[in-house]
């Protein structure tokens, strides 16, 4: 599970497309700018909310923007726990993969074990709240840009 992303459903897209079509290519450009603005706002909110230990997960939160496309993703091949932080984990066993024993510190003392029953982790949402903000923010960004555009016509 290397990465997670959030897609924003903006609701009644047909109504939005009809409105954009009234403005032609200029309307499409403004919609793209609103989408870019919103994607960066979602990234910023996710960066604010992500719990940071060493900051590895935080550094993977990146925007991906294309023509009428915006997505924010977290995680990578080497930071593969983005979804575990977002959604939490159930209790699960941990066993060594590359060694005979697990080795870790408990109260400052090194401990070795062949098996650990991990109690699981609580969810710490950072992408879902950011995406929820994006749903509202996209409408506001687009409405403002189209209102400003209509004043120039």
N, C-alpha and C positions, 0 to 999 in steps of 0.2 A: 504494500500500500504506500507507494512513494509520495504521491501528491494528492491534494484535494483542491477542488475549485468550486466556486459558487457562480451560478448563472442567475441572472435577474430576469424574472418574468414581469414585463411592464404592463401587463393587463390587456386592455382593449387595443391591440396593435392595429386593427383595421381602421379605427377612428383616427389614430395617430398618423397612419399612412395617408389617409384621405386629406388630412390637414397639411401634411408635408407636400403632397402633390400640388396643392394650391400654390406653393412657393417655388416649385420646380427645383432646379439644381441648387439654388441658394438655400432652399429649405433642407435639402439632403446634406449640404455642408454644415449647416447649423445643427442638424440632428447628430452628425458625426462628432462635432465639437462637444455637444451635450453628453454624448456617450463617452467620449474621452475624459471629460471633466468628471463624470460620475465614476468611471472606472478608477481614476486616481483618488477620488474621495473614498471609495470603498477600500482601496489599498491602505490609505492613511488610517482609516478607522480600524482595520484589521491589525495594523502595526501598533496602534494605541492599545488594543485590547489583548493581544497575544501575550501569554505569560512568558517571561524570559528568564531563563537560568543563565546560560552562557550566551544566549542570543543567536544560536545556530538556526533555530526555526524562524525567528524574526527576519533573518537575512534572506530567507527563501521566499518571502511574501512579495510577489512580483505581479505587475499588470501585464496583460497581453492584449494589445489593441490592434484591430484590423478594420477593414471596411465594414461598417455597421456591426461591429463585434467588439465586445469588451469582456474580459474575464480577469479575475484575480486568483492566482494559485499559490498554495503554500506546500512546502515539502520538496524533496528531491530524492535522488537515488541514495545519497548519503545521509540525508535527514528524512528518515522514513516514518516518522511518528506524528506527522501533522494531524492525521485523522484521529489518532489515539488521544491527542490533546483536545481536539474539538469535541469528540463524542465520548471520551472516557473509555475505560476498558473494564471487562468483567474479571473476576478473580481467575488467575491462570497460573500454571506451573512454569517455572523457568529452569532449564537444564543447560549444562555447558554444551557448546557446539564445537569449538576449536580446541578445547582443553579438557582435562579430566575433571577439573573443579571450577566452580564459580568463585571469584575472589572479589570482595567488596568490603567497605568499611562500615562498621556499626559502632556508634559512639566513639569514633576515633581509633578503633581497633580493627585490624584486618581480620576478616573471617573467610574461611573456605568452606564450600558446601557443594555436594553433588546435585542438590535439588532444593529449590525454594518455591514455596507456595505464595505467589504474589497476591495481595488482597484486591488488586484492581485499582483503578484511578477514577476520580470524579471527572465529569466532563468540564471543560473550560472553554466554552464557545468563544470564538473570536471571528471566524469567517461568517457564520450565520447572522450574527448581529450586524456585521458590516454590510452583508448583502441586503438585509432588511432596510438599513439606512439607504442603500443604493436604490431600492425600489421607489422610495419616496423622493430621493434626491434627483433621480433621472427625470421624473415628471416636472419637478420644479425647474431644473436646468433647461429642459426642452421648452417648457412654457415661457420662461424668461427669454430665451433666445428667439423663439418665434414671435413673441410680442415685440421685441426690439426690432426684428426683421420687418414686421408689418408696419412699423413706424417709418421705415426707410423707403417703402414702396409708394 
